[in-house]
Protein backbone atom coordinates (compact mmCIF):
# COMPACT_ATOMS: atom_id res chain seq x y z
CA UNK A 1 0.00 0.00 0.00
CA UNK A 2 1.41 3.40 -1.00
CA UNK A 3 1.95 5.81 1.87
CA UNK A 4 0.93 9.45 1.69
CA UNK A 5 2.49 12.36 3.49
CA UNK A 6 0.83 14.21 6.36
CA UNK A 7 0.35 17.31 4.18
CA UNK A 8 -1.26 15.27 1.44
CA UNK A 9 -3.54 13.65 4.02
CA UNK A 10 -4.59 17.07 5.32
CA UNK A 11 -5.16 18.25 1.74
CA UNK A 12 -7.40 15.26 1.07
CA UNK A 13 -9.42 16.01 4.20
CA UNK A 14 -9.85 19.68 3.22
CA UNK A 15 -10.84 18.77 -0.35
CA UNK A 16 -13.27 16.13 0.87
CA UNK A 17 -14.85 18.55 3.33
CA UNK A 18 -15.13 21.16 0.59
CA UNK A 19 -16.72 18.67 -1.79
CA UNK A 20 -19.22 17.64 0.87
CA UNK A 21 -20.13 21.28 1.44
CA UNK A 22 -20.55 21.88 -2.29
CA UNK A 23 -22.62 18.72 -2.64
CA UNK A 24 -24.88 19.84 0.24
CA UNK A 25 -25.32 23.25 -1.40
CA UNK A 26 -26.15 21.63 -4.74
CA UNK A 27 -28.65 19.30 -3.09
CA UNK A 28 -30.28 22.27 -1.36
CA UNK A 29 -30.50 24.11 -4.68
CA UNK A 30 -32.07 21.05 -6.33
CA UNK A 31 -34.57 20.73 -3.50
CA UNK A 32 -35.45 24.39 -3.89
CA UNK A 33 -36.02 23.90 -7.62
CA UNK A 34 -38.20 20.82 -7.07
CA UNK A 35 -41.36 22.77 -6.33
CA UNK A 36 -43.45 21.63 -9.29
CA UNK A 37 -46.62 19.60 -9.02
CA UNK A 38 -44.88 16.42 -10.19
CA UNK A 39 -41.11 15.95 -10.30
CA UNK A 40 -39.35 13.41 -12.51
CA UNK A 41 -35.64 12.64 -12.10
CA UNK A 42 -33.54 10.22 -14.13
CA UNK A 43 -30.45 8.79 -12.44
CA UNK A 44 -28.08 6.51 -14.42
CA UNK A 45 -27.02 3.36 -12.60
CA UNK A 46 -23.49 4.18 -13.71
CA UNK A 47 -22.71 7.42 -11.88
CA UNK A 48 -20.81 8.90 -14.83
CA UNK A 49 -23.40 7.89 -17.42
CA UNK A 50 -20.97 5.49 -19.12
CA UNK A 51 -21.83 1.84 -19.86
CA UNK A 52 -20.23 -1.15 -21.59
CA UNK A 53 -21.66 -2.29 -24.91
CA UNK A 54 -22.40 -5.78 -23.56
CA UNK A 55 -24.47 -4.55 -20.59
CA UNK A 56 -27.95 -3.09 -20.14
CA UNK A 57 -28.26 0.67 -19.85
CA UNK A 58 -30.16 1.28 -16.63
CA UNK A 59 -31.80 4.39 -15.20
CA UNK A 60 -33.63 4.85 -11.94
CA UNK A 61 -36.66 7.08 -12.51
CA UNK A 62 -37.69 8.92 -9.35
CA UNK A 63 -41.22 10.31 -9.39
CA UNK A 64 -42.43 12.73 -6.72
CA UNK A 65 -46.08 13.79 -6.60
CA UNK A 66 -46.37 17.08 -4.71
CA UNK A 67 -50.13 17.34 -5.18
CA UNK A 68 -52.83 15.90 -2.96
CA UNK A 69 -54.39 14.10 -5.90
CA UNK A 70 -53.94 10.65 -7.38
CA UNK A 71 -51.98 10.91 -10.63
CA UNK A 72 -52.02 8.38 -13.45
CA UNK A 73 -50.53 8.47 -16.94
CA UNK A 74 -47.51 7.22 -18.87
CA UNK A 75 -43.74 7.54 -18.73
CA UNK A 76 -41.97 7.11 -22.06
CA UNK A 77 -38.41 7.17 -23.25
CA UNK A 78 -37.00 8.01 -26.68
CA UNK A 79 -33.40 7.19 -27.60
CA UNK A 80 -31.68 8.82 -30.56
CA UNK A 81 -28.12 8.89 -31.88
CA UNK A 82 -25.92 11.97 -31.72
CA UNK A 83 -27.29 12.95 -35.10
CA UNK A 84 -30.94 12.63 -34.07
CA UNK A 85 -31.75 9.22 -35.60
CA UNK A 86 -34.33 7.24 -33.61
CA UNK A 87 -32.93 4.11 -31.96
CA UNK A 88 -35.61 3.00 -29.49
CA UNK A 89 -38.91 4.02 -27.92
CA UNK A 90 -40.98 2.51 -25.12
CA UNK A 91 -43.54 3.56 -22.53
CA UNK A 92 -45.15 2.23 -19.40
CA UNK A 93 -48.25 3.07 -17.38
CA UNK A 94 -47.60 4.81 -14.07
CA UNK A 95 -49.85 5.74 -11.14
CA UNK A 96 -48.87 7.52 -7.93
CA UNK A 97 -50.88 8.60 -4.91
CA UNK A 98 -51.07 12.15 -3.62
CA UNK A 99 -47.84 13.36 -1.96
CA UNK A 100 -46.32 10.02 -2.90
CA UNK A 101 -42.91 8.91 -4.15
CA UNK A 102 -42.21 6.12 -6.61
CA UNK A 103 -39.00 4.76 -8.11
CA UNK A 104 -38.87 2.76 -11.33
CA UNK A 105 -35.96 0.91 -12.90
CA UNK A 106 -35.69 1.20 -16.67
CA UNK A 107 -33.53 -1.38 -18.45
CA UNK A 108 -32.49 -0.67 -22.02
CA UNK A 109 -30.87 -3.43 -24.11
CA UNK A 110 -27.14 -3.00 -24.87
CA UNK A 111 -26.17 -0.50 -27.55
CA UNK A 112 -23.15 -0.16 -29.82
CA UNK A 113 -20.21 2.16 -29.16
CA UNK A 114 -21.06 5.86 -29.08
CA UNK A 115 -23.16 8.47 -27.31
CA UNK A 116 -26.94 8.51 -27.23
CA UNK A 117 -29.54 11.09 -26.27
CA UNK A 118 -32.36 9.77 -24.14
CA UNK A 119 -35.50 11.75 -23.32
CA UNK A 120 -37.73 10.61 -20.48
CA UNK A 121 -41.26 11.99 -20.91
CA UNK A 122 -44.01 11.99 -18.33
CA UNK A 123 -47.55 12.56 -19.56
CA UNK A 124 -50.36 13.04 -17.04
CA UNK A 125 -53.83 14.53 -17.58
CA UNK A 126 -52.71 17.93 -16.26
CA UNK A 127 -48.93 17.68 -16.38
CA UNK A 128 -46.24 17.00 -19.01
CA UNK A 129 -42.48 17.18 -18.69
CA UNK A 130 -39.33 15.92 -20.43
CA UNK A 131 -36.00 15.09 -18.78
CA UNK A 132 -33.09 15.07 -21.22
CA UNK A 133 -30.04 12.89 -20.59
CA UNK A 134 -27.08 11.53 -22.54
CA UNK A 135 -25.27 8.23 -21.97
CA UNK A 136 -22.14 6.77 -23.51
CA UNK A 137 -21.20 3.25 -24.57
CA UNK A 138 -17.47 2.43 -24.47
CA UNK A 139 -16.44 6.00 -25.41
CA UNK A 140 -12.75 5.07 -25.26
CA UNK A 141 -13.38 2.94 -28.36
CA UNK A 142 -14.93 5.70 -30.48
CA UNK A 143 -13.09 6.11 -33.78
CA UNK A 144 -13.14 9.06 -36.15
CA UNK A 145 -11.44 10.03 -39.36
CA UNK A 146 -8.54 12.46 -39.33
CA UNK A 147 -8.98 15.10 -42.00
CA UNK A 148 -5.33 16.09 -41.92
CA UNK A 149 -3.99 18.03 -44.94
CA UNK A 150 -0.92 16.57 -46.65
CA UNK A 151 1.18 19.63 -45.78
CA UNK A 152 -0.17 19.92 -42.20
CA UNK A 153 3.19 19.29 -40.50
CA UNK A 154 5.06 21.54 -42.93
CA UNK A 155 2.49 24.30 -42.39
CA UNK A 156 3.07 24.33 -38.65
CA UNK A 157 6.85 24.01 -38.97
CA UNK A 158 6.76 27.12 -41.15
CA UNK A 159 4.56 28.85 -38.57
CA UNK A 160 7.13 28.12 -35.86
CA UNK A 161 9.90 29.46 -38.08
CA UNK A 162 7.99 32.69 -38.64
CA UNK A 163 7.40 33.00 -34.89
CA UNK A 164 11.10 32.51 -34.14
CA UNK A 165 11.95 35.46 -36.39
CA UNK A 166 9.92 37.79 -34.16
CA UNK A 167 12.04 39.32 -31.38
CA UNK A 168 9.88 38.87 -28.25
CA UNK A 169 11.13 41.97 -26.34
CA UNK A 170 9.90 40.56 -23.05
CA UNK A 171 8.84 42.99 -20.34
CA UNK A 172 8.14 41.80 -16.79
CA UNK A 173 6.70 44.45 -14.47
CA UNK A 174 5.92 43.85 -10.82
CA UNK A 175 2.42 44.92 -9.81
CA UNK A 176 2.77 45.81 -6.15
CA UNK A 177 -0.86 46.94 -6.09
CA UNK A 178 -1.93 43.35 -6.78
CA UNK A 179 0.80 41.49 -4.86
CA UNK A 180 0.48 40.09 -1.34
CA UNK A 181 2.94 38.97 1.32
CA UNK A 182 2.66 35.42 -0.04
CA UNK A 183 2.67 36.11 -3.77
CA UNK A 184 4.20 38.56 -6.21
CA UNK A 185 2.16 39.52 -9.25
CA UNK A 186 3.77 40.57 -12.52
CA UNK A 187 2.28 41.83 -15.75
CA UNK A 188 4.09 40.41 -18.75
CA UNK A 189 4.40 41.69 -22.31
CA UNK A 190 5.91 40.07 -25.38
CA UNK A 191 5.75 40.24 -29.16
CA UNK A 192 4.37 37.23 -30.97
CA UNK A 193 3.55 35.97 -34.46
CA UNK A 194 3.14 38.85 -36.93
CA UNK A 195 4.98 41.14 -34.50
CA UNK A 196 1.80 41.55 -32.45
CA UNK A 197 1.97 42.55 -28.77
CA UNK A 198 0.33 40.14 -26.31
CA UNK A 199 0.16 40.15 -22.53
CA UNK A 200 -0.19 37.85 -19.56
CA UNK A 201 -0.04 37.58 -15.78
CA UNK A 202 2.61 35.84 -13.72
CA UNK A 203 2.02 35.01 -10.04
CA UNK A 204 4.97 33.68 -8.03
CA UNK A 205 4.92 32.45 -4.40
CA UNK A 206 7.42 34.40 -2.29
CA UNK A 207 9.00 31.58 -0.28
CA UNK A 208 12.00 31.35 -2.60
CA UNK A 209 11.48 27.80 -3.86
CA UNK A 210 11.49 26.59 -7.42
CA UNK A 211 7.96 25.82 -8.54
CA UNK A 212 6.26 23.93 -11.36
CA UNK A 213 4.11 26.09 -13.62
CA UNK A 214 0.38 26.16 -14.18
CA UNK A 215 0.17 27.66 -17.68
CA UNK A 216 -3.43 28.61 -18.44
CA UNK A 217 -4.68 29.55 -21.91
CA UNK A 218 -7.99 31.38 -22.38
CA UNK A 219 -11.47 30.41 -23.47
CA UNK A 220 -13.20 32.03 -26.40
CA UNK A 221 -12.62 35.83 -26.16
CA UNK A 222 -12.15 35.41 -22.40
CA UNK A 223 -9.85 37.77 -20.52
CA UNK A 224 -7.69 36.01 -17.94
CA UNK A 225 -6.72 37.70 -14.66
CA UNK A 226 -3.92 36.90 -12.18
CA UNK A 227 -4.49 33.47 -10.65
CA UNK A 228 -3.96 33.79 -6.90
CA UNK A 229 -5.45 30.41 -5.94
CA UNK A 230 -2.53 27.97 -6.12
CA UNK A 231 0.22 27.67 -3.52
CA UNK A 232 1.94 24.75 -5.25
CA UNK A 233 2.48 26.28 -8.69
CA UNK A 234 3.68 29.43 -10.35
CA UNK A 235 0.62 30.66 -12.25
CA UNK A 236 1.01 32.04 -15.76
CA UNK A 237 -2.15 33.22 -17.49
CA UNK A 238 -1.77 34.25 -21.11
CA UNK A 239 -4.17 36.51 -22.99
CA UNK A 240 -3.76 35.61 -26.65
CA UNK A 241 -4.45 38.25 -29.30
CA UNK A 242 -7.93 39.71 -29.02
CA UNK A 243 -8.42 38.45 -25.44
CA UNK A 244 -8.31 40.36 -22.17
CA UNK A 245 -5.57 42.98 -22.14
CA UNK A 246 -4.21 41.83 -25.54
CA UNK A 247 -6.68 43.83 -27.64
CA UNK A 248 -4.42 46.58 -28.95
CA UNK A 249 -4.83 45.52 -32.58
CA UNK A 250 -7.54 42.85 -32.58
CA UNK A 251 -10.64 43.96 -30.69
CA UNK A 252 -13.73 42.48 -32.30
CA UNK A 253 -17.10 41.06 -31.29
CA UNK A 254 -17.59 37.53 -30.06
CA UNK A 255 -19.29 36.24 -33.21
CA UNK A 256 -16.71 37.74 -35.55
CA UNK A 257 -13.58 36.53 -33.78
CA UNK A 258 -13.53 33.00 -35.21
CA UNK A 259 -14.33 34.35 -38.68
CA UNK A 260 -11.31 36.62 -39.15
CA UNK A 261 -9.76 35.50 -42.46
CA UNK A 262 -11.58 32.16 -42.25
CA UNK A 263 -11.34 31.90 -46.04
CA UNK A 264 -7.53 31.96 -45.98
CA UNK A 265 -5.62 29.29 -44.07
CA UNK A 266 -2.40 31.33 -44.11
CA UNK A 267 -3.96 34.38 -42.48
CA UNK A 268 -6.69 32.79 -40.37
CA UNK A 269 -6.71 34.30 -36.87
CA UNK A 270 -5.97 31.02 -35.15
CA UNK A 271 -2.59 30.71 -36.82
CA UNK A 272 -1.43 33.66 -34.73
CA UNK A 273 -3.38 32.51 -31.67
CA UNK A 274 -1.74 29.07 -31.68
CA UNK A 275 1.67 30.71 -32.04
CA UNK A 276 0.85 33.06 -29.13
CA UNK A 277 0.55 29.96 -26.93
CA UNK A 278 4.01 28.80 -28.06
CA UNK A 279 5.43 32.27 -27.40
CA UNK A 280 4.08 31.96 -23.87
CA UNK A 281 6.20 28.83 -23.44
CA UNK A 282 9.19 30.73 -24.84
CA UNK A 283 8.68 33.32 -22.12
CA UNK A 284 8.50 30.77 -19.32
CA UNK A 285 11.60 28.88 -20.47
CA UNK A 286 13.64 32.07 -20.82
CA UNK A 287 12.84 33.25 -17.29
CA UNK A 288 13.96 30.38 -15.08
CA UNK A 289 15.65 33.01 -12.91
CA UNK A 290 12.20 33.88 -11.53
CA UNK A 291 11.95 30.48 -9.82
CA UNK A 292 10.29 28.71 -12.73
CA UNK A 293 10.91 24.97 -12.94
CA UNK A 294 10.97 24.71 -16.74
CA UNK A 295 10.94 20.91 -16.51
CA UNK A 296 7.52 20.98 -14.85
CA UNK A 297 5.15 23.01 -16.99
CA UNK A 298 1.54 21.93 -17.31
CA UNK A 299 -0.90 23.61 -19.66
CA UNK A 300 -4.63 23.87 -18.97
CA UNK A 301 -7.69 25.32 -20.64
CA UNK A 302 -11.44 24.96 -20.90
CA UNK A 303 -13.61 25.23 -24.03
CA UNK A 304 -11.57 27.19 -26.59
CA UNK A 305 -8.81 27.13 -23.98
CA UNK A 306 -9.04 23.33 -24.04
CA UNK A 307 -8.34 23.41 -27.77
CA UNK A 308 -5.42 25.79 -27.25
CA UNK A 309 -4.00 23.54 -24.53
CA UNK A 310 -4.16 20.57 -26.93
CA UNK A 311 -2.33 22.49 -29.66
CA UNK A 312 0.32 23.78 -27.24
CA UNK A 313 1.09 20.30 -25.88
CA UNK A 314 1.12 18.86 -29.40
CA UNK A 315 3.48 21.40 -30.92
CA UNK A 316 5.92 21.73 -28.03
CA UNK A 317 7.49 19.03 -25.85
CA UNK A 318 8.26 21.62 -23.17
CA UNK A 319 4.73 20.92 -21.94
CA UNK A 320 5.01 18.02 -19.51
CA UNK A 321 1.33 17.59 -18.57
CA UNK A 322 -1.93 18.54 -20.28
CA UNK A 323 -5.31 19.05 -18.60
CA UNK A 324 -8.35 20.20 -20.54
CA UNK A 325 -12.08 20.52 -20.14
CA UNK A 326 -14.76 20.47 -22.87
CA UNK A 327 -12.31 21.20 -25.75
CA UNK A 328 -13.90 23.40 -28.43
CA UNK A 329 -13.66 22.70 -32.19
CA UNK A 330 -12.67 19.05 -31.64
CA UNK A 331 -13.45 16.78 -34.59
CA UNK A 332 -14.97 19.69 -36.47
CA UNK A 333 -16.43 17.51 -39.26
CA UNK A 334 -18.51 15.37 -36.88
CA UNK A 335 -19.34 18.48 -34.84
CA UNK A 336 -20.99 19.91 -37.95
CA UNK A 337 -23.07 16.76 -38.49
CA UNK A 338 -24.15 16.54 -34.85
CA UNK A 339 -25.02 20.24 -34.54
CA UNK A 340 -27.26 20.01 -37.61
CA UNK A 341 -29.70 17.90 -35.55
CA UNK A 342 -30.21 20.56 -32.84
CA UNK A 343 -33.56 22.38 -32.75
CA UNK A 344 -31.70 25.62 -32.09
CA UNK A 345 -28.20 26.24 -33.38
CA UNK A 346 -25.38 26.85 -30.90
CA UNK A 347 -21.80 28.08 -31.12
CA UNK A 348 -19.61 27.48 -33.07
CA UNK A 349 -21.70 26.33 -36.03
CA UNK A 350 -24.35 28.95 -35.34
CA UNK A 351 -21.68 31.47 -36.34
CA UNK A 352 -20.20 29.42 -39.20
CA UNK A 353 -23.61 28.67 -40.71
CA UNK A 354 -24.63 32.33 -40.56
CA UNK A 355 -21.42 33.30 -42.35
CA UNK A 356 -22.04 30.61 -44.95
CA UNK A 357 -25.58 31.89 -45.58
CA UNK A 358 -24.34 35.46 -46.09
CA UNK A 359 -21.46 34.51 -48.42
CA UNK A 360 -22.82 32.37 -51.29
CA UNK A 361 -19.32 31.72 -52.64
CA UNK A 362 -18.14 30.35 -49.30
CA UNK A 363 -18.77 26.62 -49.56
CA UNK A 364 -18.29 24.08 -46.78
CA UNK A 365 -15.43 22.60 -48.79
CA UNK A 366 -13.72 25.99 -48.56
CA UNK A 367 -14.43 26.15 -44.84
CA UNK A 368 -12.80 22.78 -44.20
CA UNK A 369 -9.90 23.61 -46.52
CA UNK A 370 -9.00 26.19 -43.85
CA UNK A 371 -10.22 24.61 -40.64
CA UNK A 372 -8.61 21.22 -41.21
CA UNK A 373 -5.33 22.95 -40.40
CA UNK A 374 -6.75 24.10 -37.05
CA UNK A 375 -8.92 21.19 -35.84
CA UNK A 376 -7.47 20.13 -32.45
CA UNK A 377 -8.11 16.49 -33.37
CA UNK A 378 -5.46 16.66 -36.10
CA UNK A 379 -2.89 17.66 -33.45
CA UNK A 380 -3.86 14.89 -31.01
CA UNK A 381 -1.50 12.16 -32.31
CA UNK A 382 1.45 14.48 -31.61
CA UNK A 383 0.75 14.57 -27.85
CA UNK A 384 3.05 12.33 -25.79
CA UNK A 385 2.71 13.75 -22.26
CA UNK A 386 0.20 12.67 -19.57
CA UNK A 387 -3.33 13.94 -20.28
CA UNK A 388 -6.49 14.46 -18.24
CA UNK A 389 -9.75 15.52 -19.90
CA UNK A 390 -13.14 16.37 -18.40
CA UNK A 391 -16.37 16.61 -20.40
CA UNK A 392 -20.06 17.26 -19.76
CA UNK A 393 -22.39 14.74 -21.37
CA UNK A 394 -25.06 17.39 -22.10
CA UNK A 395 -22.60 19.66 -23.90
CA UNK A 396 -23.84 20.84 -27.30
CA UNK A 397 -20.99 23.28 -28.01
CA UNK A 398 -18.49 20.43 -27.69
CA UNK A 399 -20.42 17.17 -28.22
CA UNK A 400 -18.96 14.38 -26.07
CA UNK A 401 -18.47 12.18 -29.13
CA UNK A 402 -16.18 14.80 -30.64
CA UNK A 403 -14.22 15.27 -27.42
CA UNK A 404 -13.73 11.53 -27.07
CA UNK A 405 -12.72 11.18 -30.72
CA UNK A 406 -9.96 13.72 -30.08
CA UNK A 407 -8.98 11.98 -26.83
CA UNK A 408 -8.73 8.59 -28.53
CA UNK A 409 -6.34 9.99 -31.15
CA UNK A 410 -3.90 11.18 -28.45
CA UNK A 411 -0.72 9.09 -28.63
CA UNK A 412 0.13 9.27 -24.93
CA UNK A 413 -0.35 6.00 -23.09
CA UNK A 414 -0.84 7.96 -19.86
CA UNK A 415 -4.24 9.53 -20.31
CA UNK A 416 -7.54 9.62 -18.42
CA UNK A 417 -10.96 11.16 -18.94
CA UNK A 418 -13.83 12.07 -16.63
CA UNK A 419 -17.47 12.35 -17.71
CA UNK A 420 -19.94 14.53 -15.79
CA UNK A 421 -23.44 13.28 -16.73
CA UNK A 422 -25.57 16.32 -15.88
CA UNK A 423 -23.22 19.07 -17.03
CA UNK A 424 -23.50 21.04 -20.26
CA UNK A 425 -20.51 23.11 -21.39
CA UNK A 426 -18.68 22.64 -18.09
CA UNK A 427 -17.45 20.16 -15.54
CA UNK A 428 -18.05 20.18 -11.78
CA UNK A 429 -16.22 20.64 -8.49
CA UNK A 430 -15.54 16.93 -8.12
CA UNK A 431 -13.68 16.94 -11.42
CA UNK A 432 -11.38 19.73 -10.27
CA UNK A 433 -10.80 17.99 -6.95
CA UNK A 434 -9.71 14.89 -8.87
CA UNK A 435 -7.57 17.00 -11.21
CA UNK A 436 -5.78 18.56 -8.25
CA UNK A 437 -4.85 15.17 -6.81
CA UNK A 438 -3.96 13.85 -10.26
CA UNK A 439 -1.54 16.74 -10.80
CA UNK A 440 0.06 16.21 -7.41
CA UNK A 441 0.73 12.63 -8.38
CA UNK A 442 2.24 13.59 -11.75
CA UNK A 443 4.52 16.25 -10.26
CA UNK A 444 5.23 14.38 -7.01
CA UNK A 445 3.86 17.25 -4.91
CA UNK A 446 3.36 16.14 -1.28
HELIX and SHEET records of a PDB file:
HELIX    1   1 UNK A    6  UNK A   33  1                                  28    
HELIX    2   2 UNK A  139  UNK A  141  5                                   3    
HELIX    3   3 UNK A  152  UNK A  164  1                                  13    
HELIX    4   4 UNK A  193  UNK A  195  5                                   3    
HELIX    5   5 UNK A  254  UNK A  257  1                                   4    
HELIX    6   6 UNK A  269  UNK A  285  1                                  17    
HELIX    7   7 UNK A  288  UNK A  290  5                                   3    
HELIX    8   8 UNK A  304  UNK A  315  1                                  12    
HELIX    9   9 UNK A  332  UNK A  339  1                                   8    
HELIX   10  10 UNK A  349  UNK A  358  1                                  10    
HELIX   11  11 UNK A  364  UNK A  371  1                                   8    
HELIX   12  12 UNK A  376  UNK A  379  1                                   4    
HELIX   13  13 UNK A  380  UNK A  382  5                                   3    
HELIX   14  14 UNK A  400  UNK A  409  1                                  10    
HELIX   15  15 UNK A  429  UNK A  442  1                                  14    
SHEET    1   A 3 UNK A  38  UNK A  44  0                                        
SHEET    2   A 3 UNK A  57  UNK A  65 -1                                        
SHEET    3   A 3 UNK A 101  UNK A 108 -1                                        
SHEET    1   B 5 UNK A  50  UNK A  51  0                                        
SHEET    2   B 5 UNK A 127  UNK A 137  1                                        
SHEET    3   B 5 UNK A 114  UNK A 124 -1                                        
SHEET    4   B 5 UNK A  71  UNK A  81 -1                                        
SHEET    5   B 5 UNK A  86  UNK A  96 -1                                        
SHEET    1   C 9 UNK A 171  UNK A 174  0                                        
SHEET    2   C 9 UNK A 183  UNK A 192 -1                                        
SHEET    3   C 9 UNK A 196  UNK A 205 -1                                        
SHEET    4   C 9 UNK A 233  UNK A 239 -1                                        
SHEET    5   C 9 UNK A 211  UNK A 217  1                                        
SHEET    6   C 9 UNK A 292  UNK A 302  1                                        
SHEET    7   C 9 UNK A 321  UNK A 325  1                                        
SHEET    8   C 9 UNK A 386  UNK A 392  1                                        
SHEET    9   C 9 UNK A 415  UNK A 420  1                                        
END                                                                             
